[in-house]
Amino acid sequence: MRSTDVVVIGSGFGGLSAAKQLAKSKVPTTLISATPEHLFQPLLYQVATGVLDPAEIAPPIADVLSDYETIDVVQGYVTALDAQAQVLTYETADGPQQIGYKKLIVAAGAAQGYFGHDEWADRTFSLKSLDDATTLRAHLYDCVHAPLNDQAAHTFVVVGGGATGVEIAGQIRELHDRFYTEVPATVYLVEGAGDLLPVYGGRLSDFARVTLEEAGIQVLTNAFVTDIADDVVTVSGADGEQQITSRTVVWSAGVKATPLAAVIAEATGCDTDRAGRLLINPDLTVGGRADVFAIGDMTSLRGYPGQSPVAMQQGRHAADMIRGKTVTGTAFRYLDKGSMAVVNRHNAVVDAPFGVKLTGFLGWLTWLGVHLFYLVGFRNRVAAVVSWFRSFAGSDRPGFDQLTLRSVSKASKIAPSKSSSPTISSSR
Ligand SMILES: Cc1cc2nc3c(=O)[nH]c(=O)nc-3n(C[C@H](O)[C@H](O)[C@H](O)COP(=O)(O)OP(=O)(O)OC[C@H]3O[C@@H](n4cnc5c(N)ncnc54)[C@H](O)[C@@H]3O)c2cc1C
């Protein structure tokens, strides 16, 4: 059995920042991840709507870390932890493997949650992985090429009015308004709270709502999806129940921890919250173990949001304690540098520190700068800039190129008109 000083699980924001920080002190580290890429999840919606190519947001993690000689990258799915023996078991293409460690950092992220309706996973599209985004992109491509009287194909329901819901709804609308201009579309955005972007609130939430409504999106707040059947979505709100004929439900309403959280909880005696996230100690250790850390979306600590800066800062904090730059047992404190969400082209909201709130074009420029800064890899940044220029200055959708080439004959059969509208029946 192989062994190393530190094993990091996960190649997302938390795992990557932890591994890089450990490399500063040349700590022998093995990063094990189920997926071969480092995925920039905040831009998944742009892959799904053809703005960006998948490769631009998902460089192979082995390439990202190739300059760090003390980091070994392994693709594998961790299935078991023997915390006492300090041994992990993971599945690989060559069968199960084991690895021993002195310290363990777990950053396995989150999965989509369906509020007790797990059966909806098969009836909806989610945006958690690269596969999710390319699956949705292929589906959207089929929808825009469906017969124009196929109302279910041209009606889209996005569930969840947080940043992801706002962004994907805005882009589906824009896809039709600026690229497939002759294809009709009705887009609904359903949110259970009274506002879109509820964590922002006030002026920023109002801006998002007004901007999306002006773009033609039907925003339903204080509304809940109560049933999803073949081509029919039932939404309940203050005005009663309505049924929307739609073949596309994008689910961005809830999260739960990935299955590994339960394995770690069991092995370390750590409690979990209702979403299955690990209730970690203030110093990011897990249960009664000083040698096991958990960070990022799979954890819950002081109500910190499930956002990439939290995962990255926690990754650095855990690594600094391991490499002796921070005293063992030091409580983690999140430095909130603000949040932002794109509403649609040239419009974003930014909630920055010291009460600074930006909307519109200034917000969008801020969003652009920050995302370029954090996008991993120089080539990806250049490619993303080119794609953004084509999409936002022009009206192109570079990500649909491959699909278009595959289906030229299918696309050429479209006879566009704006005649059809979706069927909505209401019962109160
Ligand atoms: C659509 C979307 C939009 C978002 N937008 C924003 C935004 O605008 N701003 C923002 O700050 N945050 C945003 N987030 C949240 C942000 O992406 C997460 O907070 C961040 O990715 C969490 O990092 P993490 O390291 O905890 O997990 P992740 O980045 O999810 O990484 C988890 C890693 O663990 C691996 N893994 C899982 N299980 C196993 C296993 N059993 N064995 C081995 N490996 C495993 C996965 O393969 C993956 O590599 C968004 C998230 C999504 C889904």
The ligand as an ORCA input file, in Angstrom:
! r2SCAN-3c Opt
* xyz 0 1
  C     -23.860     26.277    -11.112
  C     -23.043     26.829     -9.974
  C     -22.751     28.181     -9.933
  C     -21.987     28.696     -8.897
  N     -21.707     30.036     -8.886
  C     -20.890     30.529     -7.931
  C     -20.521     31.895     -7.945
  O     -20.927     32.668     -8.816
  N     -19.670     32.345     -6.958
  C     -19.190     31.511     -5.999
  O     -18.424     31.947     -5.161
  N     -19.547     30.223     -5.945
  C     -20.392     29.704     -6.890
  N     -20.752     28.384     -6.846
  C     -20.324     27.565     -5.706
  C     -18.887     27.077     -5.854
  O     -18.695     26.509     -7.122
  C     -18.630     26.092     -4.743
  O     -18.790     26.762     -3.523
  C     -17.255     25.493     -4.819
  O     -17.094     24.775     -6.014
  C     -17.022     24.569     -3.629
  O     -15.736     24.014     -3.711
  P     -15.458     22.587     -3.095
  O     -13.989     22.363     -3.254
  O     -16.073     22.477     -1.767
  O     -16.269     21.562     -4.022
  P     -16.243     21.356     -5.581
  O     -15.653     22.493     -6.287
  O     -17.624     20.932     -5.940
  O     -15.285     20.103     -5.782
  C     -15.615     18.826     -5.302
  C     -14.593     17.840     -5.798
  O     -14.704     16.623     -5.078
  C     -14.640     15.531     -5.973
  N     -15.320     14.403     -5.322
  C     -16.598     14.323     -4.899
  N     -16.815     13.131     -4.310
  C     -15.636     12.461     -4.367
  C     -15.214     11.162     -3.939
  N     -16.043     10.327     -3.286
  N     -13.932     10.797     -4.192
  C     -13.075     11.613     -4.832
  N     -13.427     12.847     -5.242
  C     -14.683     13.259     -5.012
  C     -15.300     16.051     -7.232
  O     -14.937     15.271     -8.347
  C     -14.740     17.473     -7.267
  O     -13.466     17.458     -7.871
  C     -21.519     27.837     -7.876
  C     -21.823     26.473     -7.911
  C     -22.568     25.979     -8.965
  C     -22.894     24.502     -9.001
*
